[in-house]
Amino acid sequence: MTNPFFEPSALPYGLPAFASITDDDYRPAFDRGFADQLAEISKITNLADVPTFENTFIPLEQSGQLLERVSNVFDNKSSADSNDFTNALEEEIAPLYAAHSDAIRLDARLYTRIKTVHDQLASLDLDPESKYLVERYFTEFTIAGAGLGDEEKSKLRDYNQRLSTLTTRFEKNLLADTNDLAVVIEDVAELDGLGAGEISAAAEAAKERGQDGKYLITLVLPTGHPYLASLTNRSVRERIMAASRSRGIRGGDHDNRELVLEITKLRAERARLLGFATHAALVTADETARTPEAVDIMLRRLAPPAARNAKAEQADLQEVIGGEFDLASWDWSLYSEKVRKAKYDVDTSEMRPYFEAERVLEDGVFYAARQLYGITLTERSDLVAYHPDVRIFEVFDEDGSAIGLFLYDLYTRDSKRGGAWMNSLSSQNSLLGQPTIVVNNHNVPKPSAGSPTLLTYDEVTTLFHEFGHALHGLFAHVTYPRFAGTSVFRDFVEFPSQVNEMWMLWPEVLANYAVHHETGEPMPREFVDKLQASSSFNEGFATSEYLGAAMLDQAWHRITADDTVTSVEDFEAAALASFGLDNPAVPPRYSSTYFAHTFAGGYDAGYYSYIWSEVLDADTVDWFKENGGMTRANGDRFRARLLGVGGSRNPLEAFRDFRGRDAEIEPLLKRRGLN
């Protein structure tokens, strides 16, 4: 049979033929994809003609289509539905992919052609998107090392291949250790405080692992676990926190400490080779931040008030506990909910019966998008996804024209990595005539058959957040593949998704989806009023735990090639202390050995991006409120000037075009209670 990757899929929107794809198809498709693209690049570099935009950049953008098809499908499968085969193949492919990328980006003849066109850019009659394409290629190739000598390029290739292997191994170790450390509960009485749906999900998870009659609490990616806010049994809470924090530090095959040390050392050495003092300097040079010093200034501005507020919150929690025991990290969530209820009469667990997953999706997330942008989503049960739990929706514009496909993967499983994220299987661009297919992945525990899926407040927020990424991918309308979808600077990419969170509690939206799953009664408005009145409650903790992780990421990537670090634990402790965030009751959102964002997920020296983007987000929320809120006119403006441009212009220019000025930080400080 023909390999399904060798030709574009004939299914609607080019949806990959998942039913026809077997494990044996991936490696041949990768091998041919590598070879095909190198041959396509060779045709460009062998041209005797003077370099032009048409004979250099157009064929460069047209190259690698087979490799993109197989990579997009495999990357999604290895993160959302992995198995022993994909794990092994990912470790094989990672260094090959790194070598392939280097073969293109370090090609001296290709770089010469790119530079020649770039040097003449001011005199060329090109449209703005085409000019920006030339600028981006020149910048990216230069920073990647295209101008180095042969000896330096050889060293760079070694660094890149080794790092690709190590980061892949880090992710596999983390997934395995996360699965191994799931907490087994023998007696259901120990789950006091959890709802029936949560207990059902724990029983189902245990059953899937052959432990009928027991209960399994699977770990989430961050340090904290949602169940810590409800479980009344302190020893169970402590077990969950201990399991979470011990990932990657237990010795044996899944220990990530040596990987952290080697990865950060190699990144520092590679940065020096490329002419940068640190890896953080290398990364931020091509982000909106521009320098690690700019990041440091912002984080240090936020850390002291965040730590101060966390201390005040801690005192409130200890007052509730009394002298029975000292507040620990595994107590914070439970007692903060008690304090929230006492101070503001708010209990987010009371909202859960009103957050049935299907209603949240259809009548909340989709409804908000329809009101803002005029789009509709229709389920396509005739199309087959990569896993039986995955649903496929066709997305239409208001005029009935097709936009793309949206794949929705809600439930957790052992084969899926932790967290929530958006992937693209295909991204619109007119050069290749490609359509858009995006995926949202979540990790909500799946209850037993017949039980409703009730979401926590945070899980509902995440659904709106990730769909914000999906909208960015669906709405981007560009000419060139390089700018398709969410291909923007990393410290800007979270901005559209954060903005989409605002609609979760927008009165019109909330009234449409938040109804009791049994009675059909609407969620009492006072729940939300009280929640909003307490909006800055616990923000000291939330900001501190986030900043702890962001600063760890910066600290690891601000070491120089001459620095020697021998202990992960000692380095972490010193880094947190230097920012005043060494509070044992408020551990960082991620410790180094399970910090997938920075050691496996592409956010190395870039985890600051979330709060950096939140400055834009908070300012944008103010704009919507000042200009009439949820209206089609506002949605169309945001879509046209920000979401729709993809990566085809400088994102800060796009923001200024939308907002009329640069972003101001005051709305963020007010939101987080730091002003």
N, C-alpha and C positions, 0 to 999 in steps of 0.2 A: 504494500500500500504506500501511497505517496505521503511523505511527512507533512502533516497539516500546517506546519509553519512555513514551508517553502513557498507558498503562494498566499496572498491575502485571503482571509476568510470570505466565503460567499454569503454568510449569515447577515441578517440585518445589522447595519452599522459596523460591519466587520467584526462582530462579536467573535472572539476565539471559539473554535469548535471544541469546547471542553469535553464533550462526549467522545470525541475521536482522539484526543491527546493522551498518549501513554508516557510513562517514564522514559521509555526508550527513544522518544522523539526529541528530547531536550538536547542531549549532547551533540548529535549530528547537526541540529539546527544552529547551535552555538558555533560549531566548527565552521560550517558553511557561512554563517553570518559574519564571523571574523574575517574569513578569506574574501568574501564578497566586498566588504567595505574597504579592506586594504587595497583590493584591485581598483575600486572606484576612486580611492584617493590617489593611487598611482597614475591613473589617467589624468588627473588634475596636475600633478607635479611633473609629468612627462611632457606637458604641452610646451611647444616652442613659442607659442603666441605670448605677447605681452600680457601680464596679469590684468584682468578686468573683473568687475563685479560679476558679470554674466558668466565668465568662463572659470571663475574660482569659487565664489560664494554660493551660486545657485547649485552647481554639482555637489559642493560640500554639504549643503542642506539636504540634497536628495539622496545622499549616501546612507548606507546602514539600515535600510528599511527592514530587512529580514532579521537583523540583530535586534532591532527595537521590538519587533513582534515577539520574539522568543523571550527576550529579557523582561518585558513587561509582564508576560504571563508567568514566567518562572519566579520573578521577584515577588509577585503577589502570592503565588502558591507557597513559596518557602517561608513566607511570613504568616500566612493565614491558614494554611493546611499542609504543613510540612510532614515528612515521614523520614525514615532512615535513608531512603534513596536521595531525596532532595537535600538532606543535610550533608551527605557525602559529596553530592555533585556540587553543592554551593562552595564547599571548601576546595574542590578541584577548579571550579570556574573562576573564583575570585582572583587568584593571581594571573590567570590567563586574561581576564577582563582588564586588569590593571596594566598588563603588558600591551594589550591591544590599544587601550587609551593612550598610553605613552607613545606607541608607534605612530599615532596620528598627531598628538599634541607636541611631540618633540621632533617632528619631521622638519628638518631645516629648510628644505625646498618649499614645503607648504607654507611655513612661517614667512619665508621671503615673499611669496606671492601675497599673503595676507597683509604684510607690512607695506608692500609696494602700493596696494590699493588704499590702505589706510593713510599713507603719506600724501596721497592725492585727493583725499576725501573732500576737502573744501571746494575743489574745482569740479567735482563730479555732479552730474545732474541726476541725483537719486532722491527718492521720497524719504521722509523722516524715518520710517521703519527700516528701510534698507541701509541708511546711514548708521543707524543705531546697531544694526547687525554687524557691520564692519567694525565699529568701535568695540562691541562686546567680544568678538572673536579675537581682535588684536590684544585686548586687555587680558582675556582668559589665557590665551596662548603664552603671553609674556609672563604672567604670574606663574603659570604651570612649568616654566623653565625652557621654553622653546628657543630662547636666545643663549642658552648655556653651550659650553664647549662639549666635545664628544666624551671626554673623561667624566665631566660632571654629569652629563646625561646618563651615562652608564650607572653611576652611583644612584642617581635619582630613580632610575628604573628598579634598582634593587630595593630601595626604600619603599616604593609604591607597591611592589609585589608582596614584600614582606608584611607591610601594613594591611593589605587587603586580606591576607591569610589570618592575621592576628585578630582583626576586628570581626571577621566571620566566626572565628573560633569563640570569641567572647560571647557573641549572641547565642551560639549553640550551647555553650556552657550554662548561660543564664537560663535558657528555656528548660534545659534538663534539670538544673538545680531548683528552679521554681516549681516544676512538677514534683520533684522528689520531696520537697519541703512542705507540700500541702498538709494541713493539719487534720488529723483523723480524730473524730469525736465519737466516743463509744455510747454515751448516754445523752439522749435528746434533752434531758433536763439542763445539761451544761450549755445549751443554746438558748436559754431563757433570754428574752428580749428581742429575738429575731421574729419576723413575721412568718406566717404559714408558707408563703411563697419562697422565702429564703431557706427555710428548713427543708422544703421540698427539693429545692435546687441542690442543697448539700447532700441529701439522700440520693438524688439522681447521680451526682458526681461520684459518690462512693460506689454506687451500683455499677457504673461504667468501668470502675477499676476492680470489679470483682469483690467488693466489700459490702455485700448486701446487709442491711440492718445497721450500718454505721453511717456516719455523716462526715463529709469531706469538705473542708474549707480551702478552696484553691486560692493561691496568692495573686495579688494584682501587682502591676509593675511598680508603683510608688511604694515608699516606705510604709505609709499608713494603709489601713484596709477599711472599706466602708462599714464592715460589721463592728468595728471597734466603737462606733457611736451608739450601738444598741445592746451589745452583750453585757449582761449584768455580772457574769462570772469573771472575776478579775484574773484568775489563773489562766483561763482560756484566752483572755485578751493578751496576757503576757506571752503565752505560747505563740500566738499569731504574730506579735511584734518581733519576738525572738527569731522565729522562722524567717520572717521578711528580711531582717537585718543581717542574717547569717548567710544570705545568698552570696556565693562566690568566695567565701572565706573559711570553708570547712576543711580545706586540704583535699587531696585526691584529684580525680580527673577534671572536676568542674570548678576548681579554684581559679579565680580570675585575677588574683593579686599580681602575679608575675606578668600577666598579660597587660595590666594597667601600666606597670613600670616600663615594660618594653615599648608599648605603643607610644606613651608620652615621650620617651627618650628618642625614639625614631622620628617622631613628628618634629621634635626640636632640632634634631640633626638635619632633617630635610629642609626645615625652614631656613637654617643657616646657609645651606647649599644654595637656596633660592634667593638669598640676599636679605633675609628678614631675621630680626633678633630672636623672635619666638614664633611658635605656631599660631598664637593668638594674633600677632601682627600680620602674619601671612593671610589668615582667614579674614580678618576685618578689613584688610586693604581693598577687598572687592565686595564689601557690604555697605549698607548705608551708614554704619557707624564710622568706618574708615580707619579707626585706630583702637587698640585695646585701652588706651588712656581715656578715650571718650566713654567707653563702656564702664571703666573703673570709676569715673567721676559720677556717672549716674547711679551705679550700684551702691557706692559709698554714701551718696546722698540719701538713699532709701534705707540702708541697713540700720543706722542708729535709731531712727524713730520706730522702725519695725520691731527691733529688739526691745526697745523701751515699752512699746505697746504689748508685746508678748509677755513681758515680765508682769505688767499690770493685770493682764488676763490670767496669768498663772496664779497670782495672789487671789483673784476672785474664785478660781477653781479650788484652791487649797482651803479657802474659807468654807466652801460647801462640804469638802471632805472632812474638815476638822483635823483632829490629831490622830485619826485612825491609821493613816499611812501618808507618806510623802507622795505627791503627785508624780507619776512617771509618764513616759511617752505613750504607753498603752492605755492610760487613763484619760488623756486629754480630750479625745473625741466624745466620750460618754459624758464627762462632767461639763464640757463646754455646752453640750445640748441641755444639760440640767440648768446651767447658768442662763443660757439663752431663754429657756422657758421661764425661769424665775424672774429675769429682768424684763423680758419682752413678751412673755407668754407665747413663745414660738417653739414649736417642736416640728422639725422638718420631717420626722417619721410619720406624722399625722397626714402629710401630703401624699404619701406613697399610694394609698388606695385610689387616689385620683390620677395617678400616672400610669395607666395601663399602656403598655408599649405600642400597641397598634394605634390607639387613639392619639398618642403623642406624635407618632410618625405622620399619620394621615391628616389628622385634624389640627395638629400643632405645627410641626416642621414644614410639611408640604403646604399647609394652609397659609402660613406666613409668607412663603415664597410666592404663592399665587396672588396674595394681596399686594405684595410689593412689586412683583415683576410680571404678573400675568401668566405665569407658566402653569402647566398641569402635568401630573405624572400618572401614567396608566400602567398597571402591572401587566407584564408579559409572561404568563405562566407557560407559554409555548416555547420559551427559550430556556436553554439549560446552562446553569452556572457551574462553577468549579466545586461546589459542595451542596448537598441537598438543603442545607439551612439558608442558602443565599437566595434572595429574591431579586428579580430584575424588573425595573420600571423604565418605560419609555417616556422621555421628557419632550413636551411640546411647548412652543411659544404661543402667545395669545392669538396670533393669526392662524394657528394650526400647523405652522411649519415645524419640522422636527429639529430638535437640538441635540439629542444624544441618548445614551442609556445610563442609568444609575443602578448600581448593584449594591445591595444592602445586606451586610453580614453581621447580625446582631450578637450571636451567642458565643460564649467562651468554649474552648475545647483544648485538650492537651496539645493538639497540633498547631495551635495558634499562639503567636507571641503575645505578651501582655500589652495593655494600653489600648488606645484607639487611634486610628489614623485613616488617611485617605490615600488611595493609589489611583493611578491612571493606567488603563489598558490601551487607550488610544486618545490622542488629543487633536482637536481641530486645527487644521492649517490649510490654507487654500493652495499652497504650492503643490502639495501632494494629494489634495482632495480628501484628507482624512477626516473622519467623524470623531465624536467624543464619546468615550466610555470611562466612567469613573466608579470607584469602589469606596464605600465607607465600611470600615471594620470596627467592631466594638467587642467588648468582653463582658457581656451581661450573663450571669448564671442562668442556665436554662432549667425551668421548673419541670416537674414530671407532667406527663400528658394530662390534659384536662385542667391544669392549673394556670391561672393568668400570669403573664409576665408583668410584674409591677416594678417600676423603676424608682430608684432613689432620686432625690433632688439633683445630686451631682451627675447622675447618669442622664437625666433629661437635659441638663446643661451641655453635656458632651454630645448628645444627638444634635442639638442645634449648632454646636461648634463645628463638628465634623461636616455637617451639611453646608456650613459656610465655605469650607474648603471645596466641597463638591460643586457649589454654585460658581466659585471662582474658576474651577476647571471647565464647567459646562458653558459659562458665558464668554470666556476668552475667545475672541475672534481675531485671528492674526493671519499674516501671510506665510511666515516662516516657521518651521518646526521648532527652531531654537527658542521661540518665544511662546510656544503653545501652553495652554493650561495655566498651571501655577508656577511657571518658570520665572520667578522673580527672585530678588535677593532674599537670602534666608532670614534676615532680620526684618523682613517685611511680610513674609508669607503667612504668618499667623494673624495678621491684621484683619483680613476679610472674615475669617472664621470667628474671631473674637467679636466683631461687630454683630454677626448673626446671632450671638447669644442674647442680645438685648431683647429679641422678640419673644423669648421664652415666657417672660412675665408681662409682656405688653397686654393690657386688659382685653383687647379684642381677640387676641390669639389665645390667651389663657382661658377665656370663657368658652372658646370653641373646642378645647380638648380636655381640660381638667375637670372631669366628672367622675364620680365614684363608680368603680367598676362593677359594683353589685346593685346599688340603688339608682344610679343614673343622676344623682343629685350633683349640682355644680359645686366645685370646691368653694368654701366660704371665702368671700373677699377679704375678710379680716385676717385670714392666714397670710395673704400676700402683703397686706398693709403692715402687719406686724413684722414680717420678714424684711420689708423695705425699710422700716423704721430701725431695724437692727442691722442694716446693710454693712456697716463697718465693724460689727461685732466679730471677734475672732480674727480680724484681718491682721493683727500683729503676728499671730501664729501662722496664718496662711502666707503672708508676705515673707516672714522669716524662713519658713521651710523651703519656699521657692528660692529665695536669695541664697540660702545655704547651698543649694545645688548649683545655682548659676555661678556662685563664687568659687565653688570647688572646680567646676569646669574651667573657669578662667585661670585659677591657680595652677592647675595641672598643665595648662597650655601656655603659661607665661614663664615656665622654666626654660632656661637656655640649654644649648647643647653641652655646655661645660658643667652644668649642675648635676649632682648625683643624689638620687632619691632611693632609699633602700627599704623604706617601710611605708606601705599605703596608709596604715592606721595613724602613724605619727604625722604624716604629711597632712592628712585630713584634719586631724585635731588642731594642728598649727594654723592651717588655712582658715578654719572656722573661727578660731580665737582671734586671728588678726582682724576680722571684720566684726567682732563682738557677737558672733552667732553660735557660740559654743555652749548652748543651753541643752543639757541632756534631755529635758522634757520636750524639746522642739528639735528633733533630728532633721537633717536635710531631707528634702523630698526623695532624693536618690543618694545613696552612698556610692562610692567609686565602683565597687565590684558588681553592682547591678544598675549602673548608670548607662543604660543602653543608648540613650540619646547621644551621648558624647563618645562612647567607645564602640558603638556599632551602628548608630542610626543617622549619622551625617550631621549631627549638631555639635561636633567638636569645636570648642571655642565659640560656640554660637547659641548655647542654651539661654543666654541673656535675651535672645530674640523675643521671647514671650512677653516680657515686661517692656522691652523696647517697642514692640508693636502695640502694646497696650496703651502707650502714650497716644498713638494715632487713634486707637479704638475709642478711648474715653472721650477724646476731643470730637470724634465723629458722632458718638452717641449724643453729645450735647448739640451738635448741628441738627440731627434728626429731630430732637425735642424742640429746638428753637424754630424749626421750619415745618411744623405740622405733623411730625411723627410718621406713622405708617401710611404713606400715600403713594400712589403709582408714580406721581411726578418725582418724589424723592427717590423711590426705588429705581426708576429709569435713569436718574442722574448718577446714582451710585454705580449702577450697572455699566452705563456708557463710559464714565470717566475713570473708573477704577477696575471693576471686575472684567469688563470687556476688553481692556487693552492687554491683558495677559502680561507678558514680559516685554512688550514691544516698545516701551519707553521707560525712562528712569522712574521708578515708583514714587519717589518724593515729588517729582514734577507732576505725576498723575494725582497725587494727594493734593498738591497746591491747586491744581486745576479743579478738583472737586470742592475743596474747603475754602479756597480763596486766599489762603495764607498757609504758613508752616504750622505744624501742630504745636500746641502749648501743653506743658506738663501739669498745670494746675488741676485739670479735671481728673487726672489719674491720682494725684495726691489726695484730693477730696474723696474719691471713690474708696481708697484704701485707708482712709483715716490717718494719713501721714502729713496733712497740712497743718 
